[in-house]
Every structure is written in C-alpha cells, then in structure tokens.
Amino acid sequence: MTKLEELKADLKTAVESHKNLVACTGKSYKMLIRNGLAPGGLIASYVRIIKSLKDEIAQLEAKAALKKSKKATKKVK
C-alpha cells in the first residue's frame, strides 16, 4: 500500500467517525457519553485531522502529477 493509499484510507475512516459523532451514533460517541464527556472537542479534532489529511493527499497528488508530466516531456525529447 502506498502512502497515498494509506492517507485516503485514513481520510475515509476519519470522515466516517466524524459523521458518527455528529449524528450521535457509533462506538466513540457512546463511549464519550458513558464517561460523561462532551463530544464537541473530539468533533473539532476530527475536523482538523480531516483537513490535514486532505492537504497531505493534495500535496502527494500534485507531486505525482508533476513527476508524470516530467516523464512525458522526457519521452517527447
């Protein structure tokens, strides 16, 4: 599994967990409530994590596109 694939899988998991917390479902939400904690802080953390993952994926995809275009120009020469 490449780094990009790992990041996309992590993003998918984080988005699903975020949805569950916002919808007040899932294991994480139930654990928070059982322990008397408010999910607001965890939701904010997921928002930051999701943004960070999206940024890192965009950077890797941009690098891959740049490499691909460099290889294409070398073949043309």
N, CA, C and O atoms as CSV, one atom per row, in Angstrom:
chain,resi,resn,atom,element,x,y,z
A,1,MET,N,N,0.847,-1.172,0.000
A,1,MET,CA,C,0.000,0.000,0.000
A,1,MET,C,C,0.897,1.240,0.000
A,1,MET,O,O,1.813,1.362,0.813
A,2,THR,N,N,0.617,2.142,-0.914
A,2,THR,CA,C,1.413,3.359,-1.000
A,2,THR,C,C,0.977,4.351,0.074
A,2,THR,O,O,-0.067,4.191,0.706
A,3,LYS,N,N,1.788,5.361,0.259
A,3,LYS,CA,C,1.489,6.411,1.243
A,3,LYS,C,C,0.160,7.094,0.887
A,3,LYS,O,O,-0.646,7.395,1.768
A,4,LEU,N,N,-0.054,7.331,-0.390
A,4,LEU,CA,C,-1.283,7.980,-0.829
A,4,LEU,C,C,-2.501,7.109,-0.514
A,4,LEU,O,O,-3.524,7.618,-0.056
A,5,GLU,N,N,-2.398,5.824,-0.754
A,5,GLU,CA,C,-3.500,4.908,-0.441
A,5,GLU,C,C,-3.769,4.859,1.060
A,5,GLU,O,O,-4.923,4.810,1.486
A,6,GLU,N,N,-2.711,4.871,1.853
A,6,GLU,CA,C,-2.862,4.881,3.309
A,6,GLU,C,C,-3.589,6.143,3.773
A,6,GLU,O,O,-4.486,6.081,4.613
A,7,LEU,N,N,-3.194,7.277,3.220
A,7,LEU,CA,C,-3.814,8.542,3.598
A,7,LEU,C,C,-5.293,8.578,3.205
A,7,LEU,O,O,-6.128,9.083,3.955
A,8,LYS,N,N,-5.609,8.041,2.029
A,8,LYS,CA,C,-7.001,8.007,1.600
A,8,LYS,C,C,-7.828,7.095,2.488
A,8,LYS,O,O,-8.982,7.402,2.786
A,9,ALA,N,N,-7.254,5.979,2.915
A,9,ALA,CA,C,-7.963,5.077,3.835
A,9,ALA,C,C,-8.165,5.754,5.192
A,9,ALA,O,O,-9.235,5.648,5.791
A,10,ASP,N,N,-7.138,6.445,5.669
A,10,ASP,CA,C,-7.255,7.181,6.937
A,10,ASP,C,C,-8.321,8.271,6.840
A,10,ASP,O,O,-9.095,8.481,7.775
A,11,LEU,N,N,-8.351,8.955,5.704
A,11,LEU,CA,C,-9.347,10.005,5.490
A,11,LEU,C,C,-10.756,9.422,5.528
A,11,LEU,O,O,-11.655,9.987,6.151
A,12,LYS,N,N,-10.938,8.300,4.862
A,12,LYS,CA,C,-12.247,7.653,4.842
A,12,LYS,C,C,-12.694,7.293,6.258
A,12,LYS,O,O,-13.850,7.510,6.622
A,13,THR,N,N,-11.781,6.746,7.052
A,13,THR,CA,C,-12.087,6.377,8.434
A,13,THR,C,C,-12.416,7.608,9.275
A,13,THR,O,O,-13.368,7.592,10.055
A,14,ALA,N,N,-11.641,8.663,9.118
A,14,ALA,CA,C,-11.862,9.890,9.897
A,14,ALA,C,C,-13.196,10.533,9.539
A,14,ALA,O,O,-13.910,11.014,10.419
A,15,VAL,N,N,-13.534,10.543,8.258
A,15,VAL,CA,C,-14.805,11.138,7.830
A,15,VAL,C,C,-15.971,10.331,8.400
A,15,VAL,O,O,-16.955,10.904,8.868
A,16,GLU,N,N,-15.862,9.017,8.361
A,16,GLU,CA,C,-16.930,8.166,8.894
A,16,GLU,C,C,-17.083,8.361,10.404
A,16,GLU,O,O,-18.203,8.447,10.909
A,17,SER,N,N,-15.975,8.428,11.113
A,17,SER,CA,C,-16.025,8.659,12.559
A,17,SER,C,C,-16.633,10.015,12.884
A,17,SER,O,O,-17.426,10.143,13.816
A,18,HIS,N,N,-16.256,11.025,12.109
A,18,HIS,CA,C,-16.805,12.373,12.294
A,18,HIS,C,C,-18.316,12.361,12.093
A,18,HIS,O,O,-19.059,12.950,12.878
A,19,LYS,N,N,-18.767,11.683,11.033
A,19,LYS,CA,C,-20.205,11.598,10.761
A,19,LYS,C,C,-20.933,10.938,11.927
A,19,LYS,O,O,-22.005,11.389,12.331
A,20,ASN,N,N,-20.349,9.869,12.468
A,20,ASN,CA,C,-20.975,9.170,13.590
A,20,ASN,C,C,-21.075,10.059,14.820
A,20,ASN,O,O,-22.091,10.049,15.515
A,21,LEU,N,N,-20.039,10.817,15.088
A,21,LEU,CA,C,-20.084,11.719,16.247
A,21,LEU,C,C,-21.123,12.814,16.068
A,21,LEU,O,O,-21.861,13.139,16.998
A,22,VAL,N,N,-21.177,13.377,14.878
A,22,VAL,CA,C,-22.138,14.440,14.615
A,22,VAL,C,C,-23.565,13.893,14.682
A,22,VAL,O,O,-24.474,14.572,15.161
A,23,ALA,N,N,-23.756,12.661,14.200
A,23,ALA,CA,C,-25.087,12.042,14.206
A,23,ALA,C,C,-25.418,11.401,15.555
A,23,ALA,O,O,-26.502,10.845,15.733
A,24,CYS,N,N,-24.490,11.481,16.494
A,24,CYS,CA,C,-24.681,10.904,17.836
A,24,CYS,C,C,-24.869,9.386,17.781
A,24,CYS,O,O,-25.724,8.833,18.474
A,25,THR,N,N,-24.071,8.728,16.959
A,25,THR,CA,C,-24.105,7.273,16.861
A,25,THR,C,C,-22.684,6.743,16.909
A,25,THR,O,O,-21.730,7.521,16.941
A,26,GLY,N,N,-22.539,5.457,16.915
A,26,GLY,CA,C,-21.224,4.837,16.855
A,26,GLY,C,C,-20.610,4.619,18.224
A,26,GLY,O,O,-21.067,5.153,19.235
A,27,LYS,N,N,-19.548,3.808,18.221
A,27,LYS,CA,C,-18.873,3.423,19.462
A,27,LYS,C,C,-18.222,4.610,20.168
A,27,LYS,O,O,-18.305,4.727,21.390
A,28,SER,N,N,-17.581,5.482,19.408
A,28,SER,CA,C,-16.890,6.626,20.024
A,28,SER,C,C,-17.862,7.521,20.778
A,28,SER,O,O,-17.586,7.949,21.898
A,29,TYR,N,N,-18.996,7.798,20.159
A,29,TYR,CA,C,-19.987,8.662,20.802
A,29,TYR,C,C,-20.506,8.019,22.082
A,29,TYR,O,O,-20.592,8.667,23.125
A,30,LYS,N,N,-20.850,6.743,21.991
A,30,LYS,CA,C,-21.381,6.033,23.153
A,30,LYS,C,C,-20.366,5.986,24.292
A,30,LYS,O,O,-20.732,6.108,25.461
A,31,MET,N,N,-19.085,5.809,23.947
A,31,MET,CA,C,-18.032,5.784,24.965
A,31,MET,C,C,-17.909,7.152,25.639
A,31,MET,O,O,-17.755,7.229,26.857
A,32,LEU,N,N,-17.975,8.216,24.864
A,32,LEU,CA,C,-17.877,9.565,25.423
A,32,LEU,C,C,-19.020,9.836,26.388
A,32,LEU,O,O,-18.806,10.339,27.492
A,33,ILE,N,N,-20.216,9.508,25.974
A,33,ILE,CA,C,-21.389,9.753,26.809
A,33,ILE,C,C,-21.326,8.907,28.079
A,33,ILE,O,O,-21.640,9.386,29.168
A,34,ARG,N,N,-20.919,7.651,27.932
A,34,ARG,CA,C,-20.820,6.757,29.088
A,34,ARG,C,C,-19.833,7.307,30.114
A,34,ARG,O,O,-20.031,7.144,31.318
A,35,ASN,N,N,-18.774,7.956,29.640
A,35,ASN,CA,C,-17.754,8.511,30.531
A,35,ASN,C,C,-18.032,9.967,30.924
A,35,ASN,O,O,-17.209,10.610,31.575
A,36,GLY,N,N,-19.182,10.469,30.525
A,36,GLY,CA,C,-19.575,11.818,30.912
A,36,GLY,C,C,-18.833,12.923,30.192
A,36,GLY,O,O,-18.707,14.026,30.724
A,37,LEU,N,N,-18.337,12.655,28.993
A,37,LEU,CA,C,-17.593,13.656,28.230
A,37,LEU,C,C,-18.446,14.206,27.095
A,37,LEU,O,O,-19.294,13.502,26.548
A,38,ALA,N,N,-18.220,15.453,26.749
A,38,ALA,CA,C,-18.929,16.082,25.635
A,38,ALA,C,C,-18.168,15.797,24.340
A,38,ALA,O,O,-16.940,15.888,24.317
A,39,PRO,N,N,-18.873,15.455,23.272
A,39,PRO,CA,C,-18.200,15.127,22.010
A,39,PRO,C,C,-17.686,16.336,21.231
A,39,PRO,O,O,-17.014,16.160,20.214
A,40,GLY,N,N,-17.979,17.550,21.675
A,40,GLY,CA,C,-17.586,18.752,20.926
A,40,GLY,C,C,-16.098,18.853,20.657
A,40,GLY,O,O,-15.695,19.186,19.543
A,41,GLY,N,N,-15.280,18.575,21.652
A,41,GLY,CA,C,-13.829,18.649,21.462
A,41,GLY,C,C,-13.321,17.613,20.494
A,41,GLY,O,O,-12.414,17.881,19.706
A,42,LEU,N,N,-13.899,16.431,20.549
A,42,LEU,CA,C,-13.484,15.368,19.643
A,42,LEU,C,C,-13.912,15.673,18.213
A,42,LEU,O,O,-13.182,15.381,17.265
A,43,ILE,N,N,-15.088,16.256,18.062
A,43,ILE,CA,C,-15.550,16.641,16.728
A,43,ILE,C,C,-14.604,17.673,16.129
A,43,ILE,O,O,-14.252,17.573,14.954
A,44,ALA,N,N,-14.193,18.646,16.903
A,44,ALA,CA,C,-13.250,19.669,16.420
A,44,ALA,C,C,-11.921,19.031,16.026
A,44,ALA,O,O,-11.296,19.441,15.048
A,45,SER,N,N,-11.497,18.038,16.780
A,45,SER,CA,C,-10.251,17.338,16.451
A,45,SER,C,C,-10.373,16.621,15.116
A,45,SER,O,O,-9.450,16.653,14.302
A,46,TYR,N,N,-11.511,15.974,14.892
A,46,TYR,CA,C,-11.724,15.282,13.622
A,46,TYR,C,C,-11.722,16.253,12.457
A,46,TYR,O,O,-11.216,15.932,11.383
A,47,VAL,N,N,-12.278,17.428,12.655
A,47,VAL,CA,C,-12.281,18.436,11.581
A,47,VAL,C,C,-10.846,18.809,11.213
A,47,VAL,O,O,-10.513,18.914,10.032
A,48,ARG,N,N,-9.991,19.009,12.227
A,48,ARG,CA,C,-8.583,19.345,11.967
A,48,ARG,C,C,-7.855,18.176,11.297
A,48,ARG,O,O,-7.063,18.380,10.377
A,49,ILE,N,N,-8.123,16.965,11.755
A,49,ILE,CA,C,-7.483,15.777,11.175
A,49,ILE,C,C,-7.887,15.624,9.711
A,49,ILE,O,O,-7.040,15.373,8.853
A,50,ILE,N,N,-9.159,15.772,9.431
A,50,ILE,CA,C,-9.649,15.632,8.054
A,50,ILE,C,C,-9.016,16.685,7.151
A,50,ILE,O,O,-8.608,16.372,6.032
A,51,LYS,N,N,-8.927,17.923,7.620
A,51,LYS,CA,C,-8.300,18.984,6.825
A,51,LYS,C,C,-6.843,18.656,6.557
A,51,LYS,O,O,-6.363,18.822,5.436
A,52,SER,N,N,-6.137,18.192,7.577
A,52,SER,CA,C,-4.730,17.852,7.439
A,52,SER,C,C,-4.534,16.710,6.437
A,52,SER,O,O,-3.633,16.765,5.600
A,53,LEU,N,N,-5.364,15.690,6.523
A,53,LEU,CA,C,-5.260,14.569,5.591
A,53,LEU,C,C,-5.533,15.013,4.158
A,53,LEU,O,O,-4.832,14.602,3.234
A,54,LYS,N,N,-6.545,15.845,3.974
A,54,LYS,CA,C,-6.863,16.343,2.632
A,54,LYS,C,C,-5.701,17.156,2.063
A,54,LYS,O,O,-5.373,17.030,0.883
A,55,ASP,N,N,-5.081,17.984,2.896
A,55,ASP,CA,C,-3.936,18.789,2.453
A,55,ASP,C,C,-2.768,17.894,2.040
A,55,ASP,O,O,-2.139,18.118,1.006
A,56,GLU,N,N,-2.486,16.882,2.854
A,56,GLU,CA,C,-1.371,15.993,2.557
A,56,GLU,C,C,-1.640,15.177,1.288
A,56,GLU,O,O,-0.728,14.954,0.493
A,57,ILE,N,N,-2.875,14.734,1.096
A,57,ILE,CA,C,-3.238,14.000,-0.120
A,57,ILE,C,C,-3.065,14.894,-1.341
A,57,ILE,O,O,-2.542,14.455,-2.365
A,58,ALA,N,N,-3.498,16.135,-1.237
A,58,ALA,CA,C,-3.367,17.077,-2.355
A,58,ALA,C,C,-1.896,17.300,-2.712
A,58,ALA,O,O,-1.550,17.377,-3.891
A,59,GLN,N,N,-1.030,17.403,-1.698
A,59,GLN,CA,C,0.396,17.593,-1.954
A,59,GLN,C,C,0.991,16.385,-2.668
A,59,GLN,O,O,1.747,16.542,-3.626
A,60,LEU,N,N,0.658,15.185,-2.211
A,60,LEU,CA,C,1.182,13.981,-2.842
A,60,LEU,C,C,0.666,13.817,-4.270
A,60,LEU,O,O,1.411,13.408,-5.160
A,61,GLU,N,N,-0.602,14.135,-4.485
A,61,GLU,CA,C,-1.152,14.045,-5.835
A,61,GLU,C,C,-0.504,15.070,-6.767
A,61,GLU,O,O,-0.278,14.782,-7.942
A,62,ALA,N,N,-0.209,16.248,-6.255
A,62,ALA,CA,C,0.460,17.270,-7.061
A,62,ALA,C,C,1.870,16.810,-7.439
A,62,ALA,O,O,2.306,16.995,-8.575
A,63,LYS,N,N,2.582,16.205,-6.469
A,63,LYS,CA,C,3.922,15.684,-6.759
A,63,LYS,C,C,3.859,14.589,-7.811
A,63,LYS,O,O,4.691,14.547,-8.717
A,64,ALA,N,N,2.875,13.702,-7.694
A,64,ALA,CA,C,2.727,12.611,-8.653
A,64,ALA,C,C,2.429,13.149,-10.048
A,64,ALA,O,O,2.967,12.651,-11.036
A,65,ALA,N,N,1.579,14.157,-10.128
A,65,ALA,CA,C,1.251,14.760,-11.417
A,65,ALA,C,C,2.472,15.436,-12.029
A,65,ALA,O,O,2.677,15.375,-13.241
A,66,LEU,N,N,3.279,16.075,-11.198
A,66,LEU,CA,C,4.492,16.735,-11.677
A,66,LEU,C,C,5.481,15.713,-12.215
A,66,LEU,O,O,6.070,15.918,-13.276
A,67,LYS,N,N,5.666,14.611,-11.488
A,67,LYS,CA,C,6.559,13.545,-11.946
A,67,LYS,C,C,6.075,12.977,-13.272
A,67,LYS,O,O,6.868,12.733,-14.182
A,68,LYS,N,N,4.767,12.769,-13.373
A,68,LYS,CA,C,4.187,12.199,-14.591
A,68,LYS,C,C,4.422,13.127,-15.776
A,68,LYS,O,O,4.746,12.665,-16.871
A,69,SER,N,N,4.261,14.434,-15.567
A,69,SER,CA,C,4.445,15.386,-16.661
A,69,SER,C,C,5.919,15.483,-17.050
A,69,SER,O,O,6.233,15.660,-18.227
A,70,LYS,N,N,6.825,15.369,-16.081
A,70,LYS,CA,C,8.257,15.381,-16.391
A,70,LYS,C,C,8.644,14.163,-17.210
A,70,LYS,O,O,9.433,14.271,-18.148
A,71,LYS,N,N,8.093,13.001,-16.863
A,71,LYS,CA,C,8.382,11.788,-17.634
A,71,LYS,C,C,7.853,11.894,-19.053
A,71,LYS,O,O,8.498,11.440,-19.998
A,72,ALA,N,N,6.675,12.494,-19.201
A,72,ALA,CA,C,6.073,12.659,-20.518
A,72,ALA,C,C,6.920,13.586,-21.381
A,72,ALA,O,O,7.094,13.325,-22.572
A,73,THR,N,N,7.450,14.661,-20.807
A,73,THR,CA,C,8.271,15.589,-21.588
A,73,THR,C,C,9.597,14.965,-21.942
A,73,THR,O,O,10.141,15.263,-23.006
A,74,LYS,N,N,10.149,14.100,-21.086
A,74,LYS,CA,C,11.402,13.413,-21.413
A,74,LYS,C,C,11.205,12.453,-22.568
A,74,LYS,O,O,12.096,12.321,-23.407
A,75,LYS,N,N,10.071,11.781,-22.639
A,75,LYS,CA,C,9.793,10.837,-23.729
A,75,LYS,C,C,9.653,11.571,-25.052
A,75,LYS,O,O,10.034,11.038,-26.094
A,76,VAL,N,N,9.117,12.774,-25.029
A,76,VAL,CA,C,8.910,13.556,-26.245
A,76,VAL,C,C,10.239,13.980,-26.840
A,76,VAL,O,O,10.385,14.013,-28.062
A,77,LYS,N,N,11.214,14.307,-25.996
A,77,LYS,CA,C,12.518,14.771,-26.470
A,77,LYS,C,C,13.207,13.649,-27.105
A,77,LYS,O,O,14.330,13.805,-27.583
